[in-house]
Amino acid sequence: MTNTHENTHAQHCILLAHCKLANSPSCNRTCSHFIGMHGMTGKSGRAGLANVPADYRLTTVANSPARASQTEAYRLIDAYVATFERQFSENSGRIKSLYLWSESPGTGKTTTASAVLNEWLIAHYIGSIKRGKQPLQQPAYFLDVNNWQTLFLGFNRGNIPQDIAEQYSRPYYQAMERAKLAPFAVLDDIGVRGASDAFRGDLHTIINYRTANGLPTVYTSNLPIEDMAQVFDARLYDRMRDMCATIEFEGISKRGMRK
């Protein structure tokens, strides 16, 4: 057995930096930890079920491309992620939520939110195994609010055939339940100005459930958290900011600058 073939998948595993088998002949698709996190194809497993955008499936806080341009934000992100390991080794209590925002799009908020979610996946998986417990199949979920709104519009237009509407409504409500109940969630781009009252009400339901039940959530937005009092209502805003650290991302859009 040669390392050349067997090691080709080491760089595709989110557990790479934490695994003693990394870069050894045992680091391959038959590894139970690789399968547990990424499935047989590398596109499923716990990482796949988390619904993180494909570009960020292997992004961590350490390798995040946003790190270099958001030094102060990542100082706070590092401290936040450090609490995950304590949570799963010591059951240290409630984890705070995060509100990542900047007026300009493309400053690394979604990248960072994805990295933080992946760190939660890693901490949950490793922590569960160390405690002799079976890791949850879906310990985290990423909800792209814009894509979710597209599903909503797909079954809320007039004269849509029922079979077509169901193609949109089923994944819409499945995503809603997963985002509401996941132990950890990212709600990406929650500044939904211009959305219908019905859609905003469904998003309100998710946030209200998570805040009321102390479930940690990473929000991203182009609006300061104070504006959530107008996007939703004052009561939900009060719940959101409780046990929630706000981190502002600086600068202008970095999109299109990656090599």
URFENWO-V739021 format. One record per residue. RES is the residue in three letters. PHI is phi in degrees with one decimal (none if undefined). D_CENTER is the distance of its C-alpha to the mean C-alpha in Angstrom with 2 decimals. Layout:
res: {RES RES}
phi: {PHI PHI}
d_center: {D_CENTER D_CENTER}
This chain:
res: {MET THR ASN THR HIS GLU ASN THR HIS ALA GLN HIS CYS ILE LEU LEU ALA HIS CYS LYS LEU ALA ASN SER PRO SER CYS ASN ARG THR CYS SER HIS PHE ILE GLY MET HIS GLY MET THR GLY LYS SER GLY ARG ALA GLY LEU ALA ASN VAL PRO ALA ASP TYR ARG LEU THR THR VAL ALA ASN SER PRO ALA ARG ALA SER GLN THR GLU ALA TYR ARG LEU ILE ASP ALA TYR VAL ALA THR PHE GLU ARG GLN PHE SER GLU ASN SER GLY ARG ILE LYS SER LEU TYR LEU TRP SER GLU SER PRO GLY THR GLY LYS THR THR THR ALA SER ALA VAL LEU ASN GLU TRP LEU ILE ALA HIS TYR ILE GLY SER ILE LYS ARG GLY LYS GLN PRO LEU GLN GLN PRO ALA TYR PHE LEU ASP VAL ASN ASN TRP GLN THR LEU PHE LEU GLY PHE ASN ARG GLY ASN ILE PRO GLN ASP ILE ALA GLU GLN TYR SER ARG PRO TYR TYR GLN ALA MET GLU ARG ALA LYS LEU ALA PRO PHE ALA VAL LEU ASP ASP ILE GLY VAL ARG GLY ALA SER ASP ALA PHE ARG GLY ASP LEU HIS THR ILE ILE ASN TYR ARG THR ALA ASN GLY LEU PRO THR VAL TYR THR SER ASN LEU PRO ILE GLU ASP MET ALA GLN VAL PHE ASP ALA ARG LEU TYR ASP ARG MET ARG ASP MET CYS ALA THR ILE GLU PHE GLU GLY ILE SER LYS ARG GLY MET ARG LYS}
phi: {none -105.0 -74.0 -58.4 -79.0 -68.6 -90.5 -62.8 -99.3 -59.0 -72.2 -100.8 -110.6 -66.8 -88.6 -48.9 -72.4 -115.5 -108.0 -70.5 -89.0 -57.7 63.4 -111.2 -59.9 -82.9 -88.0 -157.1 -66.3 -86.3 -64.2 -63.4 -74.6 -60.8 -63.3 -62.5 -92.1 -122.5 74.7 -66.5 -88.4 84.9 -124.3 -126.8 62.5 -64.9 -66.0 -66.7 -65.1 -71.2 68.9 -66.3 -51.2 -53.3 -64.4 -117.7 -59.1 -112.1 -80.3 -119.8 -62.9 -71.5 -102.8 -59.0 -67.5 -83.2 -61.8 -65.0 -94.6 -127.3 -58.7 -68.5 -59.2 -74.3 -62.4 -74.5 -62.7 -57.4 -65.4 -65.0 -63.9 -60.5 -74.7 -64.3 -61.1 -65.5 -60.9 -91.4 -103.9 -122.3 50.4 -80.2 104.8 -65.3 -92.0 -67.3 -94.5 -128.3 -121.8 -101.3 -145.8 -160.3 -66.6 -88.8 -76.1 75.1 -97.1 108.5 -66.5 -66.1 -56.9 -68.6 -60.3 -64.0 -62.3 -65.4 -61.1 -62.5 -64.6 -65.1 -56.7 -63.5 -63.0 -66.0 -63.9 -66.7 -63.1 -64.1 -63.4 -61.7 -91.4 73.8 -112.1 -79.6 -62.2 -62.1 -72.5 -138.0 -79.2 -153.6 -148.4 -107.0 -109.2 -82.3 -63.6 -65.3 -64.5 -64.6 -66.1 -61.4 -61.8 -58.3 -66.4 -66.2 -121.8 -123.3 -112.9 -71.1 61.9 -88.6 -57.9 -58.8 -65.8 -72.8 -59.4 -66.4 -65.0 -98.9 -70.7 -61.7 -64.3 -62.3 -74.6 -64.9 -63.5 -61.2 -66.8 -66.0 -66.5 -72.6 -99.5 -58.1 -56.9 -144.1 -144.5 -111.8 -112.6 -90.9 68.7 -89.8 -79.5 -93.3 -64.7 90.3 -77.0 -68.9 -61.4 -66.1 -66.4 -61.1 -65.3 -66.6 -65.6 -56.9 -60.2 -62.1 -64.9 -62.4 -63.3 -66.6 -67.2 -66.4 -104.8 65.6 -89.3 -64.2 -138.2 -105.1 -101.0 -122.8 -163.1 -93.6 -116.4 -63.6 -60.8 -61.3 -70.7 -66.4 -66.2 -92.0 -63.0 -113.2 -158.9 -62.6 -66.8 -68.1 -57.9 -60.9 -68.5 -61.9 -78.3 -72.2 56.4 -135.4 -93.0 -98.7 -126.7 -91.8 -96.8 -99.1 89.5 -110.0 -57.5 -102.0 -64.6 84.8 -99.1 -72.1 -84.7}
d_center: {37.35 36.24 33.14 32.88 31.65 29.87 27.76 26.39 23.10 22.53 20.75 18.37 17.09 14.10 16.55 19.18 19.52 19.86 22.15 25.94 26.50 24.77 27.30 29.79 31.35 29.21 25.96 25.67 24.37 26.46 24.67 23.42 20.38 19.49 20.07 18.12 14.95 15.67 18.52 21.94 20.95 18.10 15.91 15.37 15.10 12.16 10.11 11.40 10.86 7.09 7.64 5.94 8.87 11.84 12.65 9.74 9.87 12.03 10.99 11.31 12.43 15.93 15.98 13.84 16.25 15.52 16.94 20.56 20.62 18.69 20.67 20.79 17.15 16.35 19.12 17.31 13.88 15.94 17.53 14.43 12.98 16.58 16.48 14.19 17.11 19.52 17.68 18.04 21.46 23.10 21.27 21.47 20.43 17.82 14.82 14.55 11.93 11.33 12.48 12.27 15.03 17.85 20.60 20.38 17.68 16.76 16.69 13.47 11.05 8.53 9.41 9.01 5.66 4.69 7.51 6.85 4.20 7.04 9.51 8.82 9.43 12.43 13.76 13.67 15.34 17.90 18.59 19.28 21.62 23.41 24.13 25.39 22.85 21.12 17.33 15.59 14.88 11.58 10.38 6.71 5.55 3.92 7.16 9.05 11.77 14.39 14.27 14.32 17.30 18.98 19.04 20.53 23.19 24.00 25.56 26.78 29.49 33.12 34.96 32.06 33.30 31.78 30.70 28.82 27.21 25.98 24.14 21.90 22.10 21.14 17.68 17.22 18.05 16.25 12.89 14.12 14.95 11.82 9.77 12.76 13.36 10.33 11.05 7.66 5.35 3.91 7.22 7.97 11.75 13.24 16.70 18.20 21.83 24.11 22.27 24.56 25.05 24.05 20.62 20.08 21.34 18.78 15.91 18.06 18.26 14.56 14.41 17.82 17.14 14.19 16.26 19.40 18.12 16.58 13.04 10.80 8.45 7.14 9.10 10.19 13.74 17.06 18.85 19.69 18.60 22.27 22.16 20.01 23.39 24.65 21.66 21.62 24.25 25.39 24.70 20.99 20.77 22.50 20.10 17.03 18.71 19.87 18.12 15.81 16.21 16.47 16.12 17.86 17.38 20.81 22.67 22.66 20.65 20.33 19.67 22.47 23.35 21.68 24.41}
